Amino acid sequence: MKTHLQLRNLTKNLEQRVAERTAKLDNALRELQEFQVQLVKQEKMSVLGQLVTGIAHEINNPVSCIYGNLGHAFIYFQNMINLINLYQHHYPEPIAQIQNEITAMDLEYISSDLPNMISSMREGIQRIRDISSSLRIFSRADTENKVKCNIHEGIDSTLLILKHRLKGSENCPPIEIIKNYGDLPLIECFPGQLNQVFMNLLANAIDAIEESNTGRSIDEIQENSHQIVIQTILNTNKNFVVIKIKDNGLGMSDEIQKKIFDHLFTTKAVGKGTGLGLSIAQQIIVQKHQGSLNVNSIIGKGSEFTITIPTE
């Protein structure tokens, strides 16, 4: 017969084993959920990347045609203006019908304005070409192995995609982007996933700045200009690249900073945040690139996210 003490010890052992097994199952379930979310996210990004790449390619063809033809159109126009000037020089007194037509069309104004119009059209087309190029850079598909890429190209393409959120509005001044880029070599990484990290961090920085405007007048907002500072440097041994993204937005408490990378944790209102962006960003940096992603924040002063990844 087992004694009462033996039975109690046996019960404690069983309870401890059950608690340990339960903890292991909870961890396994949490890891499985995170893995499933990451798979879904990666699949969505892959499909989206293919779609965006296809659209960018389709946009590029007609845009290149227009851009090239605008140059010829400008030359043709200049040639015709030169011919008209030559006619006016040798035949300074045109017949009444021609003079009336010149007056009606305001030839002098057209001659001065059309070059400016063509120049503006070329700038607009160049803008579309830049966006198309940035979409291709941002959405490039990742291979099974890391490839060498230009980190700054990825950041710049992300900024261009987010430009509509940086421009500001009547009630909100534009957000100034300050780039302090170091002299970086090509970095071995998964560029598509790294661009996703840049997108999440920069979008969160913009959100934090916009949230800091709540309840403030336009004059109060303009007293302190909105800024996002992006810095890239190599560490002393040149075996790690450090990327810092700093905003002067709302900031976070110490308690929130401890949870900010947790799965499904968000401080945003319902429907505005999923709690996945920063969690997935950390997984990409830590698990895929063997690096680190940290945050340092002060309420009312802003936040700084620091990415550290090996150069090879």
BAGU-229606 format. One line per 5 residues: their letters; for each residue y, z, x of C-alpha. Coordinates in pm, whole numbers, always signed. Each point is the difference from the previous one (the first is absolute). Example, Ala and Ser with C-alpha at 12.3 -4.5 7.8 and 13.67 -1.06 7.14 Angstrom:
! residues 2
AS) -450 +780 +1230 ~ +344 -66 +137;
//
This chain:
! residues 312
MKTHL) +0 +0 +0 ~ +344 -95 +131 ~ +250 +278 +18 ~ +329 -4 -187 ~ +186 -51 +330;
QLRNL) -216 -301 +88 ~ +58 -155 -340 ~ +374 +53 +34 ~ +1 -160 +346 ~ -206 -288 -130;
TKNLE) +243 -48 -288 ~ +296 +1 +241 ~ -171 -255 +221 ~ -71 -222 -297 ~ +360 +31 -122;
QRVAE) +130 -83 +349 ~ -228 -303 +26 ~ +108 -117 -346 ~ +368 +45 +96 ~ -49 -192 +325;
RTAKL) -192 -277 -177 ~ +268 -15 -271 ~ +274 -26 +265 ~ -188 -279 +175 ~ -45 -186 -329;
DNALR) +371 +44 -82 ~ +95 -140 +342 ~ -244 -288 -40 ~ +137 -76 -349 ~ +359 +14 +127;
ELQEF) -81 -231 +291 ~ -181 -238 -235 ~ +297 -8 -238 ~ +241 -65 +287 ~ -230 -272 +135;
QVQLV) -24 -163 -343 ~ +379 +8 -44 ~ +45 -149 +345 ~ -251 -276 -74 ~ +176 -84 -326;
KQEKM) +337 +5 +173 ~ -124 -219 +286 ~ -156 -245 -245 ~ +324 -19 -198 ~ +199 -51 +321;
SVLGQ) -246 -267 +112 ~ +27 -190 -329 ~ +377 +49 -6 ~ +23 -114 +361 ~ -190 -320 -77;
LVTGI) +220 -63 -305 ~ +324 +64 +190 ~ -112 -214 +294 ~ -81 -285 -238 ~ +334 +30 -179;
AHEIN) +189 +18 +330 ~ -179 -314 +118 ~ +81 -185 -322 ~ +365 +110 +19 ~ +29 -103 +363;
NPVSC) -79 -368 -56 ~ +277 -89 -251 ~ +245 +236 +170 ~ -56 -170 +336 ~ +55 -337 -170;
IYGNL) +330 +117 -153 ~ +114 +165 +324 ~ -67 -314 +202 ~ +164 -234 -251 ~ +314 +214 -26;
GHAFI) +70 -79 +364 ~ -25 -373 -70 ~ +210 +40 -318 ~ +277 +164 +203 ~ -2 -286 +254;
YFQNM) +7 -262 -278 ~ +293 +178 -166 ~ +194 +14 +326 ~ -61 -370 +54 ~ +129 -84 -348;
INLIN) +308 +220 +47 ~ +71 -171 +331 ~ -28 -337 -172 ~ +237 +110 -280 ~ +250 +127 +259;
LYQHH) -25 -333 +180 ~ +72 -188 -325 ~ +297 +229 -73 ~ +136 -63 +349 ~ -15 -379 -24;
YPEPI) +76 -22 -375 ~ +241 +288 -65 ~ +109 -143 -337 ~ -309 -36 -224 ~ +16 -167 -339;
AQIQN) +80 +220 -302 ~ -363 +21 -119 ~ -120 +135 +337 ~ +296 +238 +27 ~ -73 +135 -348;
EITAM) -366 +55 +93 ~ +101 +181 +321 ~ +230 +228 -199 ~ -259 +62 -273 ~ -277 +102 +239;
DLEYI) +239 +192 +229 ~ -134 -174 +310 ~ +184 +229 +240 ~ -161 +312 -151 ~ -348 -157 -5;
SSDLP) +38 -103 +364 ~ +75 +358 +104 ~ -234 +184 -239 ~ -321 -204 +21 ~ -71 +92 +366;
NMISS) +36 +368 -93 ~ -232 -52 -296 ~ -266 -163 +216 ~ +37 +279 +256 ~ -53 +263 -272;
MREGI) -305 -188 -127 ~ -146 -5 +352 ~ +56 +375 +31 ~ -176 +55 -332 ~ -293 -217 +102;
QRIRD) -19 +180 +335 ~ -15 +328 -191 ~ -297 -129 -202 ~ -168 -116 +322 ~ +49 +345 +152;
ISSSL) -149 +166 -308 ~ -295 -240 +4 ~ -60 +74 +368 ~ +27 +375 -60 ~ -250 -18 -286;
RIFSR) -250 -176 +224 ~ +50 +258 +277 ~ -20 +295 -239 ~ -308 -118 -190 ~ -203 -134 +289;
ADTEN) -371 +70 -43 ~ -164 +245 +236 ~ -310 -89 +199 ~ -290 +234 +75 ~ +146 +70 +342;
KVKCN) +352 +92 +106 ~ +230 -278 +113 ~ +315 +5 +211 ~ +318 -22 -203 ~ +373 +58 +18;
IHEGI) +79 +332 -169 ~ +365 -93 -49 ~ -92 -316 -192 ~ -198 +211 -246 ~ +288 +246 -49;
DSTLL) +256 -280 -40 ~ -213 -186 -253 ~ -40 +319 -203 ~ +376 +62 +8 ~ +68 -352 -122;
ILKHR) -240 +45 -292 ~ +177 +327 -88 ~ +348 -146 +45 ~ +69 -4 -375 ~ -34 +381 -2;
LKGSE) +227 +41 +303 ~ +293 -206 -134 ~ +132 +270 -233 ~ +172 -37 -335 ~ +320 +96 -181;
NCPPI) -106 +366 -16 ~ -178 +15 +332 ~ +127 -126 +338 ~ -236 -202 +223 ~ -240 +171 +235;
EIIKN) +76 -70 +365 ~ -296 -84 +223 ~ +40 +106 +363 ~ -262 -149 +231 ~ -49 +152 +343;
YGDLP) -283 -217 +125 ~ -152 +67 +338 ~ -160 -253 +234 ~ -353 -3 -139 ~ -297 -209 +107;
LIECF) -226 -168 -254 ~ -202 +280 -162 ~ -369 -19 -93 ~ -19 +91 -368 ~ -87 -112 -351;
PGQLN) +340 -159 -79 ~ -49 -34 -376 ~ -90 +367 -41 ~ +277 +110 +235 ~ +253 -197 -206;
QVFMN) -129 +186 -306 ~ +84 +327 +177 ~ +353 -124 +78 ~ +41 -103 -365 ~ -108 +342 -129;
LLANA) +221 +196 +242 ~ +310 -217 -48 ~ -39 -8 -380 ~ -31 +380 -1 ~ +311 +28 +217;
IDAIE) +193 -216 -249 ~ -133 +212 -289 ~ +112 +320 +175 ~ +350 -139 +53 ~ +26 -118 -361;
ESNTG) -119 +339 -128 ~ +265 +175 +212 ~ +266 -186 -204 ~ -104 +167 -326 ~ +289 +194 -151;
RSIDE) +252 -117 +260 ~ +306 -216 -60 ~ +52 -330 +181 ~ +275 +163 +209 ~ -234 +280 +108;
IQENS) -270 -251 +88 ~ +237 -214 +207 ~ +114 +301 +206 ~ -338 +0 +175 ~ -130 -351 +57;
HQIVI) -368 -59 -64 ~ -202 -83 +308 ~ -354 -69 +108 ~ -49 +12 +376 ~ -303 -177 +150;
QTILN) -85 +72 +363 ~ -284 -136 +212 ~ -82 +122 +351 ~ -288 +23 +244 ~ -113 +343 +117;
TNKNF) +35 +96 +366 ~ -347 -127 +93 ~ +57 -320 -200 ~ -334 +36 -175 ~ +143 +92 -340;
VVIKI) +272 -155 -213 ~ +213 +235 -209 ~ +165 -125 -322 ~ +250 +227 -174 ~ +141 -64 -347;
KDNGL) +278 +242 -94 ~ +207 +19 -319 ~ +290 +223 -104 ~ -129 +45 -352 ~ -122 +293 -205;
GMSDE) -222 +166 +259 ~ -310 +214 -64 ~ -88 +371 +7 ~ -260 +134 +245 ~ -243 +45 -289;
IQKKI) +27 -366 -104 ~ -28 -118 +362 ~ -338 +174 +27 ~ -130 -194 -304 ~ +183 -331 +38;
FDHLF) -304 -186 +142 ~ -247 +153 -246 ~ -195 -232 -226 ~ +177 -51 -338 ~ +286 +237 +89;
TTKAV) +343 -123 -108 ~ +342 +149 -67 ~ +110 -296 -211 ~ +22 -10 -378 ~ -293 -122 -206;
GKGTG) -26 -378 +23 ~ +206 -23 +319 ~ -254 +112 +258 ~ -378 -7 +38 ~ -39 +246 +286;
LGLSI) -195 -262 +195 ~ +260 -167 +222 ~ +40 +264 +271 ~ -365 +105 -20 ~ -114 -356 +66;
AQQII) +270 -44 +267 ~ -140 +299 +189 ~ -356 -131 -33 ~ +107 -337 +141 ~ +178 +159 +297;
VQKHQ) -258 +272 +76 ~ -332 -162 -89 ~ +72 -368 +64 ~ +235 +32 +298 ~ -101 +337 +151;
GSLNV) +361 +111 -16 ~ +203 +262 -184 ~ +252 +11 -285 ~ +224 +307 -31 ~ +310 +98 -191;
NSIIG) +294 +224 +77 ~ +247 +68 -280 ~ +290 +224 -98 ~ +113 +34 -361 ~ +333 -174 -48;
KGSEF) -13 -163 +345 ~ -283 -250 -32 ~ -345 -69 +141 ~ -142 -159 +312 ~ -349 -149 +9;
TITIP) -149 -56 +345 ~ -283 -246 +62 ~ -186 +12 +330 ~ -264 -264 +77 ~ -167 -103 +326;
TE) +116 -326 +153 ~ -359 -120 +46;
//
